[in-house]
Amino acid sequence: MMRQSRPVLAQNAASQFVIGIALCFAGAATQAKAQDAPAAENATPVAGDILVTARKRAETVQRVPTTIGVVGPEALAATSSTSLLELPSVASGINITRPGIGNEVGITIRGLGSDAFEPSFHTSVGLFADEIYIPHNRGFAASMFDVERIEVIRGTQSALLGRNSTLGAVKLVSRKPGNEFAADFRTSYEFERGSTQFAGGVDIPIAENLAVRVAGLVSDDQGWVYNRISQDYGARRKDTAYRAVLRWQPSDRLDITAIAQHGVSQNHGLAIEFIDGNGGTAEFLAALAGYPGVVDEKLDLVTAYGGKIRPIDRLESDRYSLAANLQLGDYTLTSTTGYYDYHENDIHDVDVLPGDYYQRIVDESGQQFSQEVRIASPTDRPFDFIAGVSYLHEKFDNKTIYDLNYPFGPAPGVNLAGAFRVRLAQDTDVFSVFGQANYKVTEQLHVSLGGRWTDERKDGNLGREIVKPGLVSLVAFPPYAPFPVKRTDNSFDYSASVQYDVSTNAMVFASYSKGTKAGGFALTPMLLQNAGYGRETAKTAEIGLKLQDAGRRWLFNISAFNTNVDDFQQVLIKGPVVVVESADLRSRGVELEAYWRPISGLQIRLSNTYADVKNKTTGEPAPIAPKWSGSAGIDYRAGINRDVDFILDGSVDYRSRRYYLPTDTTPSGAPFTPINISLALAKHDDSWEVRLIGRNITNELALASAGPAPGMPFGSIGIAERSRTIALQLSGRF
């Protein structure tokens, strides 16, 4: 197990693998271990380097001609993070929002990405877990535990990673078993609300070249928004997940890794509040249900909902992967086989009021099989390459019931009422051929070209049926007998980069890339024949400079980028209707990462993203796209005596104003600047640690997500950022 956050390098001579400790870009000034990776291309790693696999081969992050943020396990432990929803806490420049109902998630990098409100979307920011693609945004609601590192890859990455990483990618790399028996654990108690968590793992060597690691997580988050009706808090979240990783090296030329993971996430209650009650309409409906005066129409961590339905959602997922690397002379043949399935059930009080005015019931499932085979040449020659093929088959099935019963409508005696069920059952088949070639023009000048040809076919059925007659189910959303839907998208995506090594520790680069995200079918247009939406295309240009000290005492990386997105798949909410429309967007800006170690044990860090994101037609800002986001902080460790160290980690995270939907009727989120402090006592060899973790210690209140009030022509609901948390955490290893 690696040290908590100090610059120490460990070397495993038997396997000739390097374990590097380096700054985690994106606001996490921790050092992450890159285990079981071959020597990086173009440079020999030293203490302070970290290896990444963003381009499907191990390279030091400072030698890759693109902007990559890396989060190590120490950053997650120092912030007590256990869910991908908390990724912005340790990776600046990422923005995540949730609508508060179900496990839909919206994520952006550099202000661009897919919204949370359309479940049929494949995300524009791709999620890869141990090289297995996770297609829908619900994947970002999964547990995050026992990771070796998280790579946040910015800009268009479709040429090598795949067609749905048009606006960036997040790669999770699970921790692998060691060669000796070992165990570790982390447990915490949160004082503000009584939340608890426990995570741990054990390495079990079975034979000389065979070992397994078993790890798990149990967490119980008690929520943070008080409900006046039920007199409890929401949204309470319970996560249970476990994983087994088996490593087998039957010979010097073959290694095999098998991973199996199961997880269940359950949310109880809502964190949604009315922040604009539509001129008294919300209060009128609450009073009609027998609860006058409970809707305060302001963001204050207090809500008031209740009725026959108790809001709950449950996301269960399984992931299996089998990866094999075979040495064929100097070449490496890699096969990655993956299976992923999930099942989402949620039932929610969508009106967020006392009474039963609007309910939604979702039954969604997905199954996916993927296979990739690629070959990589050695990297110690002027010319090297990677080439491969991949196949993916996905089954998607969403059945959603919308049940409305508002006591008003377009005419006297005609209420906004009725219930209907919509269903989309769809099969997707994707075949790709991809490759990348790298040429060393000189020892200092390197050129890379990559490309991916993709054929994607969607075949399914779409239909809508009446559950309860009424204006909504007969007129606004009329029934449709199931009818076939089909779509085919062929695309060629590419990337090109030029890299010049000024010295061993300095390089400049320029890159240009194109990516494509296929079109599809939305679930809730009024007329289902208009459900189709077109494909999305992104092109990113970037120039950058990466500098570091030979002794890794300081680092300075800066890049400028420009991304143009044509036919961006944009979600608009109009009453109970979710509409997908195309828009042309542009994001341009600058990213900075820097750290400095002026004395032993002290590190000062800064990471920042400036992204000016606009609708190219209207000039309006895009959703979930603050102009400024980042983190500044310090990390300090000093010995109290020969055995015990004192640790201080502190940060000020910041995010400027951001919008949540492309409409001027939805409130925007004010700037958010939480202050975080972590204090610890640890054994010098990190065999144990006691840590006090404070997040948002000033209890700053800000809007995390917002949308129009369901079923009403005006008014808004929203979710506040997480309030202050103070947790005591104990960790150890043996």
N, C-alpha and C positions, 0 to 999 in steps of 0.2 A: 504493500500500500504506500502511495506517495506521501511525501511530507505535505503539511497543510498549505503553506504558501511561502516557502523560502526557496532561494535559488540554489538548490542542490541537485547534482546530476548523478544518476545511478546507471551503471553499465552492466549488462549481462553478457559476459564474454562467451559463454557457451553457445548462445544463440546469435551473437553478434548483432543484437538489436539495441537500439538507443532509446533511452527514456529521457526526454527533454522536459525542462521546466521553464515556462515562458509566460509572458503577459497574455492574459485573455483579452483580446480586442473587444470592443463593444461593452466597455464599462466594467469588466471583471478583471481586476488586477491580481489574478492568481496564476499559478504555474501549473500547466496540465501535462500529464504524462502521455507520450505517444508510444504505446507498447507495440511490440511485434511488428515493426515496420522496417523495410529494407533501407539502406542508405539513400538519402535524398539525392535527387538529380541536381547536378551542377555544383554541389557544395557538400562538404563534410560537416554534419551537424556537430555542434559543440554545446557546452552547458548554456542553457538559456534559449535554445532553439526548440521549436515544436514542429512536428510533422503532421501534415494533413493529406487527405486523399480526394480533394475537390476535383482533380482531373484524373481520377481513377488510377493513380499511382502515387506512392508516397513521395512527398516533397516538403522541404522546409517552407513554412508559410511565407517567409520573407523572399523566397525565390519564385513564387507563383505570380504571373502577370495579371492578377485580378485582386479585388479587395475581399478579404476573408476575415471574419471574426471568429475567434475560437473561445469556447467556454469549457473550462475544466471542472472536475468534480469538486475541487475546493471552493469554487465560486458558488456552487449549488449548496454546499454545506454551510458556507458562511452566511447565506441568505435564507437557509432552511427552505429552499425551493424544491417542490416535488411534482410540479405539473408544468407542461409546456405552456399553459396559460400564464405562467410566471416568467417566461423567457425574457420579456422586456426588462425585468429586474436585473438581469445579469448580462444582457446583450443590448447595448444602446443602439438606437436607430431602427429597432423593430417596434412596430405598433400592432397590438392585438386588441380586438374588441369582441364582446359577446352581446347578443340581443337580450340575454337574460331569460330566454325561454328555450329550453332544449340545449344541445351541445354544439350548435352551429357557432363557428368562429370566423372572424375576419382578421386577416393578417396582411400587413404591408411592410415592404422594405424599400427605403428611399421614397416612401409615400405612395407606392404602387403595389396593388395586390387585390385579391378577390374579396368581396363582401361576404357577410355571414348569412344573409337572408334567403339565399337560393340553394337548397340542399343538393340539387342536381349538378351544381358547379364542380368541376375539378379546379383545385386552387391554382392560381397563377404563380404563387410562391410554393414550389414543390417541397414536399416532406418525404425524406428518405430515412428509414430506420434500418440500420445494418444493410444498406444497399437496396432495401425493399421499398418500392414506391407506395406511399399511402395517398390515395386519390382525392378524398373529400375532406372538407374543412373540419369535420368532426374529429379527424385524426389529431388536430392540435389541442383537443381537450383531453388527451390521454395523459397517463402518469409519466413522470420523468425521474428515473432512479437508476442507480448503479451504472452511470455512464462513464466511459473513458474520456469522451470529449463530445462537444457539439460544434459543428462547423456551420457558420452563417455565411453563405456565399452570395455576394451582392451583384445585381445586374443580371442580364439575360444569360442563361446557362444551358440552353436547349441542345446545343450541338453534342455535348457529351452526356449530360445528365438526363435529358428527355424532353419531350414536347411540351410538358406542363410545368416547366421551370422558366417561363418567359420573363419573370420579374424577380428571380432569385430562387434560392433553395436553402433548406435547413436539413443538415445531415446529422443523425444521431448515431453514435458509435458506442455499442455496449462494451462494458468491461469484460475482458477475457480472463480465464483462469490462469493462475501462476503455476509454477512447477513444484511448489511445496504447499503443505497444508497451512491454511491461514483463514482467519475470520475477522470480520469487522461489523460494526453496528453504529447507528445514529438514532437517537430518540430525543424528542423534545416535547415540552409543554408550554402552551401559549397562555399568558396570564389574563389578557383582556377578555377573551371569550372562552377559554378552556379548551382550545383545539389541541389535538395530540397527533403525533406521527412516530412511526418506527420504521427504519429501513436497515437492512443488513444483508450480508452475503458470506459465503464460505467457499474456499477453493479446496477441492478434493483431488489429489493426484491418484490416478487409478493404476497407471503403469508408467514406464519411463517416458513415453511419448504420448500419453493419454491423460487428460485431466478434464474436470468439469467444475464449473462455478454455478452455484445456485444462489439466487438473490431475490429479495422481496420487499414490498412496501405496503404498509397499512397506515392510512392517515384519516383523520376525522376533523374536518374544518367546521366550526360551529357558526359560520356566517358572520355578517356584520351590519345588516339592515333590519331594524325592529319593525314587526308587524303589529299594529294596534289591535287588529281583530283577533288573531290567534295568540297574541302576547308571547311570541317567540321570535327567533331570528332566521333570516335567510340571506343568501342561499347557502344552506348547509350542504357540505360535500363530503362524501366518503369514497376513498379510493383504496382498492385492494389489487395488487398486481404481483406477479412473480415470474421469474425467468430462469431458464437453465441454458448454459452455454457450454458446449463440449468442443474441446480442441484435440485433434488427433494428427500426429505426424508419423505416418507409417514408414516413411523413408525420407532421405534428405531432399528428395525432389517432389514430394507431395505433402501438402497439409490440407486438412479438412476442418471446417468449423460449422457446427450445427447449433441453431438457436431456436428455442421454443418459448413463447411468452403468452401469458393470459392476464387480462386485466378487466376490472369492473369499476366503473365510476357512477356514483349515484348522487343526484342533486335533489334536495328537499327544500321546497319553498322558493321564494323569489327575492331578488335584490332590487327589483324595479320600483321606481317611485313616479308619481305624477309630478311633473315640474311645470306644467301648464295645463290647467283643468278645463280649457275650452270655455272660458267665460262663465263658469259655474255649472257646466253640464256634468262634470265628474262628481261634484258635490251633490247635485240633484239625484244622480243615480245611486250614490251611496246612501242618501237619505231615504230614497224609495225602498232600498233594501233593509232599512231599519237602523242605519248607522249615520246619523247626521253629524257633521262637523269633524269627520275623521280625515278628510282629504285636505292637506295643507298646501298643495301646489307649489312646493319648493324642494330643492335638493337639501335634505337634512338627515339622511340615514334613517328615515322613518317612512313606512308605507302603510297601506290599509287595504288588504284584499282578503277575500274569503267567500265561501259558498259550499256547494256540495262537493266540489273537486278540491282535493289537496294536491297542489302542484308537485310533481315528481318526474324526474327523468332518469333513465338508466342506460348507460352505454357499456356494452360488453364486447370485447375484441380479443382475437387470437392472431398470433403471428408466428410463422415458422419459416426458417431459412436454412439453406444448405449451400455453403460456399467452399469451393475446392480450387487450389492453385497447384498446377502441375508444371514442373520445369522441363521444357523440351529443348535441350541444349542450353543456349543462352536466352531462349525465349520463354515467356510465362503464359500458359493457357489457363484462363480463369472461367469457372462456371458458377453462376449464382442462380439458385432456384428459390422461389418464394411463394408462400401462400398467406393471404391475409383475409380475415373476415370480421365483420362487426354487425352488431344488432342494436339499434336504438329504439327504445320505447319511451315516449314522454306524453304526459297529460298535463295540461296547463290552463290556468285561469288567465286567459289572455287579456281580459278587460282590466286586470289589476285593480279591481274594486270589490267591495262587498256585493254579494248577489251573484247570479249566474247569467251574465250577459253575453259572454263570448268565451268559448272553450275550444281548445285544439288538442287533438289526439293523433300522435304520430307513431307509425310502425314502419321502420326503415331498416333494411338489411343490405349488405353487400358482401360479395365473395370475389376474390381476385387470385389468379395464378399468373406468375411471371417467370420467365426464363431468359437469362442473358449469358452469352458466351463471347469472350473476347480474347485476343492475343496481344501481348505487349512485347516489344523488342527491348533489348538491353539499352541503357541510357548512356553508356560510356563511349558512344560513337557519335560522329558528326550528325548522323541521321537516325532518328528513332520514331516509332509510331505505336499507336494503339488502334485496333480495328475489331469490330464485333457486330453481332446481330442480337436483337431482343424481340421477345414476343410477350404480350400481355392479354389476358382475357378477364373481363370483369362482368359480373352480374349485379345489377342495381335494382332494388325494388322499394318504392316508397308508397305507402298508403296513408293518407292524412285526412282526418275528418275535421271540418270547420263547422262549428255550431254557434249561431248567433241568435240572440233573443233580446234586442234592444226595444224599449217601449216607445219608439218614435220612428218615423220614416218619411218618405217623400210626400205623403198625403195623410189626412186624418183617417185613422182606422187602419192604415197600411203600415205595419211595423217592419223594422229592419230585422227580420227573423227568418229562420230556416237553417237546415243543416245539409251538407253534402260531403261526399267522399271523393277525393281525386286519387288516381293511381297511375304511376309511371313504372313500368317494368321494362328494363333495358339491358341488352347485352352489348358489350364493347369489345372489339378485337383490334389490337394495335400491333403492327409489325414494323420494325425499324432496322436500318443498317447505318452504322455510324463509324467514325474514325477520326483520328487526329495525328498529324505528322509534325515533327519538330526538327528543325535544321539549324545547326550551329554554323552560321556563316563565318564567324571567327570565334575565338574563345570568349569574346565579350558580347557579340551580337547573335541573338537567337530569334528565329522566326517560327511561329506555329500557325497551322491551318487545321480547322476541324469542320466536320459536316455530319449531318444526320438526315436521312430520307425516311419519312414516316408515312405509313398508310393506316388510317384509322377509320373504322366502320362502326356505326351505332345502329342497332336494330331493336325495336321495342314496340310496346303498346301503351297508349295513353287514353284514359277515359275518366268519366265523372258520373256519379250516380246520386240520386236523391236519398238522403237519410231521413229528413223531416221536411215536409212541404212548407214553403214560405216564400216571401219575396226574394230572399237571397238565393235559395236553391232552385227556384223555378224561373226567375227572370235574370238576376244579376249574374249567376253562375249556372246556366242551364245544363241539364244532363247531356252527356255524350256517350253513346255506345263505344266500347273500346275499339280503337282503330290503330293501324300500324303506323309507326314513325321510323324513318330511316334517314341516315346522313352518312356521307363519306367525305373525309378530308385527307388530301394528300399535301404534304409540305416538304420543303427542303430548308433546313436551318443550318446556319454556319457560324463560325467564329474565326477571327484572325487576330494575332497579337505579335508585337515586336518588343523585344526585351533587350536592354543594353546594360551589362554589368560594369558599372564604373569601377567597382572594386569588389572584394569578397563580401563586403558589408554594405554595399550601396548599389541600387539598381533603379532604372527608370523603365517605364513600359507604356505602351499604347495598345488598345484593343478595340475591336468592333465585332458585334455579334447580333444575330437575328434569331428570334424564337417564335414558335407558333403554339397556340392553345386552341384546340378544336372547338367547334360549335356544339350545340346540344338542344335540349328541350326543357322549358320551364314548367313548373307544376301549376301555377295559379293565375294564368291570364283568364279574363272573362270568356274569351273565345279560344278554345283549345287549338283551333286550326292556326292560330297565331303564336303557338308555343315555341316555335323554333327560333334560335338565335345563332348568329354567325360566328366565325372563328376570329380569334384575337391575335394580332401580330405585334411584336415588340422588337425594337432595334436599339441597342445600347452602344454608345461610344464612351471610352474612358481613357484617361491618361493618369499616370501616377508616379510617385517617387517613394521608395522604401529605403530607409537608412537605419543603421544600428551600430552601436559601439562594439568593437571586437571583444570586449569583456562583458557585453550585454548589460552595461550599466545604464544605458539609455536607448530609446527607440523613437523614431519619428517617421510616420507614414502619412502621406497625404495624397488624395486623388480627386480628380474632377470628372464628373460624369454627365451624360445627357442621354435620356431614354425617351423615345417616341413610341407611343402605343396607338395603333390603328384599330378601330372597332373594339375598344375595350368593353368587356361584358359587364355592364353597369346595372345595378339594381335600383329601381325606384319603387317606393311604397306609397300607394294611393288608397287610403282606407284599408279594407281587407285584401286589396289586390297587390300582388308583387309582380312588377313588370321588369323584364330584362330588355334594356335598350343598348345600342352601341354608342360609344363616345370616343373621341380622339383626345388623348392625354399626352402631356409632356412633363417630364421630371428632369430638372437640371440642378446641379449643386456641387458641394465639396464635402469630403469626409476626411476626418483627421483622427489619428490615433498616436498617442505619445506617452512615454513614461520615463522617469528619471530616478535613479537610485543614488542620491548624493552621499549617503553614508551606509555602512553595513546595517541591514535590517529595515531600512526605510525606503519606501517606494511612493512616488507621487505620480499620479496618472490622470490622463484626460482623453476622452473620446467624444467626438462630436459629428453629427450629420446635419448639414444644411441642405434641404431639398425644397426647391420651389416647384410645386406641382400644380399644373393648370389644365383646365379643359381648353383645348386649342380653339374650339369654336366660340364658346361663351366667355372665356377668360376667368371663369369661376374656379376657386380652389377645389381640389379633389377630396373625397372623403378619406378619413383616417390618415391624413397627410400633414402633420405639423411641419412648419418650416425648419424649426430647430429642435433637435433632440440629442441627448447625450448624457455624460456622467463625468464628474470630477471627484477624485478622492485620494486617500492615502492609505497605506498599509504599513504597519510597524510591528516588528517583533524583536524582543530583547530578552536576554536571560535574567531571571530573578536570582537564581543560583545555578549550581551545576546541573540540576535535573529539571527545573521548571522554567518555562518561558511565559512572558506576558505578550499578548497579541491585541492589537487595535486595528480594526478595519472601519473606515468611514467613507461615506460618499454623499454627494448631492447630485441626484438625478434631476433632469429637467426636460420639459417638453413644452413647446409653445402651443398656442391655440390650434385646435384642430376641429374639423367638421365631421359629421357622421353620415350624412346622406346628401346627395346632390340636389338640395332644395333649400331655399332661404327660410322656410317655415319651421325647420328643425333647429333647436338651439345648438350652438357650438360649445365645445369644451374649453374652458378657460385654461391658461397655462398651469402646469402642475409641476411642483418642485419639491418632491419628498426628500427628507434628510434621513439617512440610515447610519446606524452605528452598531458595531459588533465588538464585544470585549471577550477575551478568552484567556484562560490559563491552560497550558498544555505541557505535557511531558516533552522533554527535549527531542526524544525519538518519535514523538507523536503516537505513542501507544495509548494515550488517553487525552481527552480534552474536555473542558467545561466551558461553555460559551453562552453569553447573554446577547441576544439578537434583537435589535430594535429597528423596525421598518416604519417609515413615515412617522417619526417620533413626535413631530409637531402636530400630527393629526390634521394635515392639510386636506381640505375638502375640494374635490374637483369632479367634473363630469367625465365618466369613462366611456359612456355610450349613450346614444339618444335616438329616438325615432318618433314618428307620429302616433298619437293615441289611437289604439285599435278601434275600428268601428265608428270613429267620429270624424267629421270633416275638418276639425281643427284640434289643437291641443297636442301636448307632447309628453312622453314618458322618458325616463332616463335611469342610468345606473351610476352610482358614485364610485370613484376609485376606492380601493380598499383602505379602511381606516387604520389607525395605529395598531401595530402588533408588537408585543414584547414577549419573547420566548426564551426559555432556558433549555439549552441543548447539551446533551452528553454523548460523546462518541468515543470509540475505542477500537483497538485492533489487537489481535494476538495470533 
